[in-house]
Amino acid sequence: MKELNVCACRVLKLKFVPKERIIKETDGLIKMLINPKTKEITGLHLLASFASEIINQGIWLIKNKMTIDDVINSMPVFPTISKSIKLCALSFYKDVAKISCCI
């Protein structure tokens, strides 16, 4: 029997992103899809007023076959909008609603 392709996904509400709270733009979300075996990012959906500002980061992650661990180990400047992608990746391991804003 042929194995089906599967994915795992997480949705991060922008109200958990510190920069979004600072600029009062908390409406929206980010959805990240990964291959659960390899943790490679296979999709990134942005529903936010700033989507055009960071979608290229998502394209770069997918094109270069980056994993959620690659994203988590990155060091975005705090506070930035791109931190939202890191928090979404981190949500595969932790409940981001319960972590410090500076992680």
C-alpha positions in Angstrom: 0.0 0.0 0.0 1.3 3.4 -0.9 2.0 5.7 2.0 -0.1 8.9 2.0 1.6 12.2 2.3 0.8 13.8 5.6 1.4 17.1 7.2 1.2 18.8 10.5 0.1 22.4 11.0 -0.1 25.1 13.6 -2.0 28.3 13.7 -0.7 31.3 15.6 -3.0 34.2 16.4 -1.2 37.5 16.1 -2.3 38.5 19.6 0.6 36.4 20.9 3.2 38.3 18.9 4.8 41.2 21.0 5.4 43.5 18.0 1.7 43.1 17.0 0.6 44.2 20.4 3.0 47.2 20.3 1.6 48.4 17.0 -2.0 47.4 17.8 -2.4 45.1 14.8 -3.4 41.9 16.5 -6.1 40.8 14.0 -5.0 37.9 11.8 -3.0 34.7 12.0 -0.1 32.7 10.6 -0.5 29.0 9.6 2.6 26.9 9.2 2.6 23.4 7.6 5.4 20.9 8.0 6.3 17.4 7.1 6.1 15.7 10.5 8.9 13.2 9.8 11.5 15.7 8.7 10.1 18.9 10.3 10.6 20.7 6.9 8.4 23.7 6.3 6.1 23.0 3.4 3.7 25.9 3.6 3.1 29.2 5.2 -0.2 31.1 5.1 -0.4 34.7 6.3 -3.6 36.5 7.1 -2.4 39.9 8.4 -2.1 43.5 7.4 1.7 43.0 7.3 1.7 39.9 5.1 3.4 41.6 2.2 6.3 42.6 4.5 7.3 39.1 5.5 6.0 36.7 2.8 9.4 36.6 1.2 10.8 35.2 4.4 8.3 32.4 4.1 9.2 31.8 0.4 12.9 31.6 1.4 12.2 29.1 4.1 10.2 26.8 1.8 12.5 27.1 -1.2 15.6 26.3 0.9 13.9 23.3 2.7 14.3 24.8 6.1 12.9 23.1 9.2 11.1 24.5 12.2 14.3 23.9 14.2 16.2 26.1 11.7 13.6 28.9 12.3 13.6 28.4 16.1 17.4 28.6 16.2 17.4 31.9 14.3 17.7 35.2 16.1 15.3 37.8 14.7 15.7 41.2 16.2 13.2 41.9 19.0 10.6 43.3 18.6 9.9 42.6 14.9 7.0 41.3 12.8 9.2 38.5 11.5 9.3 37.1 15.1 5.8 35.9 14.3 7.2 33.2 12.0 9.6 32.0 14.7 6.8 31.9 17.3 4.6 29.8 14.9 7.5 27.3 14.5 8.0 27.2 18.2 4.3 26.4 18.7 5.0 22.9 17.4 6.8 22.3 20.7 5.3 24.7 23.2 2.2 26.6 24.0 3.4 30.1 23.0 0.6 31.7 25.0 2.6 30.7 28.1 6.1 31.8 27.2 8.0 35.0 27.8 7.6 37.6 25.0 11.4 37.7 24.6 12.0 34.0 23.6 
